[in-house]
Amino acid sequence: MDNSKMRAEDAKRLKQDSTFQLLLKEVRENQKEVFANSAADEIERREEAHAILRATNEMVAHLDSVVTAETLLELRKG
Protein backbone atom coordinates (compact mmCIF):
# COMPACT_ATOMS: atom_id res chain seq x y z
CA MET A 1 0.00 0.00 0.00
CA ASP A 2 1.48 3.34 -1.00
CA ASN A 3 1.83 6.34 1.30
CA SER A 4 -1.04 8.37 -0.20
CA LYS A 5 -3.46 5.48 0.17
CA MET A 6 -2.41 4.95 3.80
CA ARG A 7 -2.83 8.67 4.49
CA ALA A 8 -6.30 8.62 2.93
CA GLU A 9 -7.33 5.62 5.01
CA ASP A 10 -5.97 7.27 8.15
CA ALA A 11 -7.84 10.48 7.30
CA LYS A 12 -11.09 8.56 6.78
CA ARG A 13 -10.62 6.71 10.05
CA LEU A 14 -9.92 9.94 11.91
CA LYS A 15 -12.98 11.66 10.42
CA GLN A 16 -15.13 8.73 11.53
CA ASP A 17 -13.62 8.52 15.01
CA SER A 18 -16.28 9.49 17.54
CA THR A 19 -13.75 10.74 20.09
CA PHE A 20 -12.08 12.98 17.51
CA GLN A 21 -15.47 14.32 16.41
CA LEU A 22 -16.48 14.97 20.02
CA LEU A 23 -13.23 16.81 20.74
CA LEU A 24 -13.66 18.99 17.64
CA LYS A 25 -17.22 19.77 18.66
CA GLU A 26 -16.13 20.70 22.19
CA VAL A 27 -13.34 22.95 20.93
CA ARG A 28 -15.73 24.68 18.53
CA GLU A 29 -18.41 25.13 21.18
CA ASN A 30 -15.88 26.50 23.67
CA GLN A 31 -14.68 29.07 21.15
CA LYS A 32 -18.24 30.07 20.25
CA GLU A 33 -18.81 30.68 23.95
CA VAL A 34 -15.82 33.01 23.94
CA PHE A 35 -17.51 35.03 21.18
CA ALA A 36 -20.85 35.06 22.93
CA ASN A 37 -19.54 35.93 26.37
CA SER A 38 -16.60 38.24 25.71
CA ALA A 39 -16.69 41.87 26.69
CA ALA A 40 -16.51 44.56 24.02
CA ASP A 41 -12.88 45.33 24.85
CA GLU A 42 -11.72 41.67 24.65
CA ILE A 43 -10.71 41.91 21.00
CA GLU A 44 -7.64 39.69 21.34
CA ARG A 45 -9.68 36.99 23.04
CA ARG A 46 -12.20 36.99 20.17
CA GLU A 47 -9.41 37.03 17.58
CA GLU A 48 -7.84 33.98 19.21
CA ALA A 49 -11.19 32.18 19.30
CA HIS A 50 -11.68 32.99 15.62
CA ALA A 51 -8.21 31.66 14.78
CA ILE A 52 -8.93 28.43 16.65
CA LEU A 53 -12.26 27.97 14.85
CA ARG A 54 -10.58 28.56 11.49
CA ALA A 55 -7.83 26.07 12.39
CA THR A 56 -10.34 23.35 13.26
CA ASN A 57 -12.15 23.98 9.98
CA GLU A 58 -8.84 23.85 8.10
CA MET A 59 -7.95 20.54 9.75
CA VAL A 60 -11.23 18.97 8.67
CA ALA A 61 -10.91 20.44 5.16
CA HIS A 62 -7.40 18.99 4.89
CA LEU A 63 -8.61 15.55 5.94
CA ASP A 64 -11.30 15.80 3.27
CA SER A 65 -8.78 16.86 0.62
CA VAL A 66 -6.49 13.92 1.42
CA VAL A 67 -9.39 11.51 0.97
CA THR A 68 -10.60 13.24 -2.20
CA ALA A 69 -7.14 13.28 -3.77
CA GLU A 70 -6.73 9.54 -3.21
CA THR A 71 -10.22 8.85 -4.56
CA LEU A 72 -9.46 10.81 -7.74
CA LEU A 73 -6.13 9.03 -8.12
CA GLU A 74 -7.87 5.65 -7.83
CA LEU A 75 -10.51 6.67 -10.40
CA ARG A 76 -7.79 7.70 -12.84
CA LYS A 77 -6.07 4.36 -12.44
CA GLY A 78 -9.29 2.74 -13.53
C-alpha positions in Angstrom: 0.0 0.0 0.0 1.5 3.3 -1.0 1.8 6.3 1.3 -1.0 8.4 -0.2 -3.5 5.5 0.2 -2.4 4.9 3.8 -2.8 8.7 4.5 -6.3 8.6 2.9 -7.3 5.6 5.0 -6.0 7.3 8.2 -7.8 10.5 7.3 -11.1 8.6 6.8 -10.6 6.7 10.1 -9.9 9.9 11.9 -13.0 11.7 10.4 -15.1 8.7 11.5 -13.6 8.5 15.0 -16.3 9.5 17.5 -13.7 10.7 20.1 -12.1 13.0 17.5 -15.5 14.3 16.4 -16.5 15.0 20.0 -13.2 16.8 20.7 -13.7 19.0 17.6 -17.2 19.8 18.7 -16.1 20.7 22.2 -13.3 23.0 20.9 -15.7 24.7 18.5 -18.4 25.1 21.2 -15.9 26.5 23.7 -14.7 29.1 21.2 -18.2 30.1 20.2 -18.8 30.7 24.0 -15.8 33.0 23.9 -17.5 35.0 21.2 -20.9 35.1 22.9 -19.5 35.9 26.4 -16.6 38.2 25.7 -16.7 41.9 26.7 -16.5 44.6 24.0 -12.9 45.3 24.9 -11.7 41.7 24.6 -10.7 41.9 21.0 -7.6 39.7 21.3 -9.7 37.0 23.0 -12.2 37.0 20.2 -9.4 37.0 17.6 -7.8 34.0 19.2 -11.2 32.2 19.3 -11.7 33.0 15.6 -8.2 31.7 14.8 -8.9 28.4 16.7 -12.3 28.0 14.8 -10.6 28.6 11.5 -7.8 26.1 12.4 -10.3 23.4 13.3 -12.1 24.0 10.0 -8.8 23.8 8.1 -7.9 20.5 9.8 -11.2 19.0 8.7 -10.9 20.4 5.2 -7.4 19.0 4.9 -8.6 15.5 5.9 -11.3 15.8 3.3 -8.8 16.9 0.6 -6.5 13.9 1.4 -9.4 11.5 1.0 -10.6 13.2 -2.2 -7.1 13.3 -3.8 -6.7 9.5 -3.2 -10.2 8.9 -4.6 -9.5 10.8 -7.7 -6.1 9.0 -8.1 -7.9 5.6 -7.8 -10.5 6.7 -10.4 -7.8 7.7 -12.8 -6.1 4.4 -12.4 -9.3 2.7 -13.5 
